[in-house]
Amino acid sequence: MSHSPVPLGTFPTPVEPAPRLAAALGLEPEDLWIKRDDLTGLGGGGNKIRKLEWTVGAALAEGADTLVTTGAPQSNHARLTAAAAARLGLSAVLVLRGAPGTSRSGNLALDGLFGARIAWAGDVDQAGLDGAAAEVCARLRAGGARPALIPFGGSGVPGARGYVRCGEELDQQVPQLRTVVVALGSGGTMAGLVAALGTGSVLGVDVGALADPAAAVAEFAAPLSTEEITPEGLRVRRDQVGSGYATLTEPVTQALRLAARTEGLVLDPIYTGRALAGLRAAVRDGDVRPGEKTVFVHTGGLPGLFGHPDAIAFAEEGAAVFGG
Ligand SMILES: *Cc1c(COP(=O)(O)O)cnc(C)c1O
């Protein structure tokens, strides 16, 4: 089952040098490159667009008229699913963890703007979210709609194909690249990069979204790769999770400030902030070394910064008063 992707994003995304950030990390200025997958276009951009091209392509081939997906309240994937639905004239129902709350900022505000309907699933685990999504699909079908369920984070073998293409772009854009650093959430992004570039070239920084992220990456990458891929053979760091997915850690606040103040680059508190904190730790312990080409994949997530009260409070603290 391999449908054709539906074009949604703007590709290839650019690769930019980051000499001041490189030096601040202890690398040579010419070592570090940023793959701007925050600039994929549609709906504010981010890594989920590449995966949606494949998962929504399959949904259209099945004749779907409504996209259903699951996620956290500040899910970038849910926001971009809503944007893809709007672009294609489809409906979207987002099944989100939690209850309608006081905060409607960040991704949630954009979900509303794109016209998505939200089904609040309560305080449930992933199995509970999947159950709620199955119920939503059943109700939609009973009402005469044709729903397609897009998996959590858009990840799976089909979604990972979108990141095989990103790996192919990088192969062209950064000759002799040694390490690609990327946040690891639901796994499809790292899986596609691993399939395109090989297990040794991709360093995933776990954000704490899954109990066994390496197993997910291996499962999605294996069918797309000629290499034998095992969870143990992957480069995965799990030292940046802190006390959980939604928490803002001290290394992440440092990473947000570092990227912003060396390169004018905005990272987010859940994914890209953790990925840069992980790269920093990897330079410290020698896993990433000066003199080697390193690519940091900026996977987007800016709306999540505005949807995270602690991260916004931290960012605001940084504004010193002139003359004060
Ligand atoms: C979802 C997401 C990731 C992680 O991608 P996965 O394919 O889920 O592992 C990284 N960065 C951002 C900003 C994301 O929204």
The ligand as an SDF file (V2000), in Angstrom:
LIG
                    3D

 15 15  0  0  0  0  0  0  0  0999 V2000
    6.1900   16.2650   16.4840 C   0  0  0  0  0  0  0  0  0  0  0  0
    7.3900   17.1150   16.5700 C   0  0  0  0  0  0  0  0  0  0  0  0
    8.6880   16.5600   16.6110 C   0  0  0  0  0  0  0  0  0  0  0  0
    8.9510   15.0840   16.6850 C   0  0  0  0  0  0  0  0  0  0  0  0
    8.6310   14.3910   15.5100 O   0  0  0  0  0  0  0  0  0  0  0  0
    8.1590   12.8840   15.5840 P   0  0  0  0  0  0  0  0  0  0  0  0
    8.0800   12.4340   14.2030 O   0  0  0  0  0  0  0  0  0  0  0  0
    6.8550   12.8790   16.3100 O   0  0  0  0  0  0  0  0  0  0  0  0
    9.1840   12.1190   16.3620 O   0  0  0  0  0  0  0  0  0  0  0  0
    9.7590   17.4170   16.6490 C   0  0  0  0  0  0  0  0  0  0  0  0
    9.5830   18.7530   16.6510 N   0  0  0  0  0  0  0  0  0  0  0  0
    8.3690   19.3180   16.6180 C   0  0  0  0  0  0  0  0  0  0  0  0
    8.2740   20.8010   16.6660 C   0  0  0  0  0  0  0  0  0  0  0  0
    7.2330   18.5280   16.5710 C   0  0  0  0  0  0  0  0  0  0  0  0
    6.0230   19.1060   16.5520 O   0  0  0  0  0  0  0  0  0  0  0  0
  1  2  1  0
  2  3  1  0
  2 14  2  0
  3  4  1  0
  3 10  2  0
  4  5  1  0
  5  6  1  0
  6  7  2  0
  6  8  1  0
  6  9  1  0
 10 11  1  0
 11 12  2  0
 12 13  1  0
 12 14  1  0
 14 15  1  0
M  END
$$$$
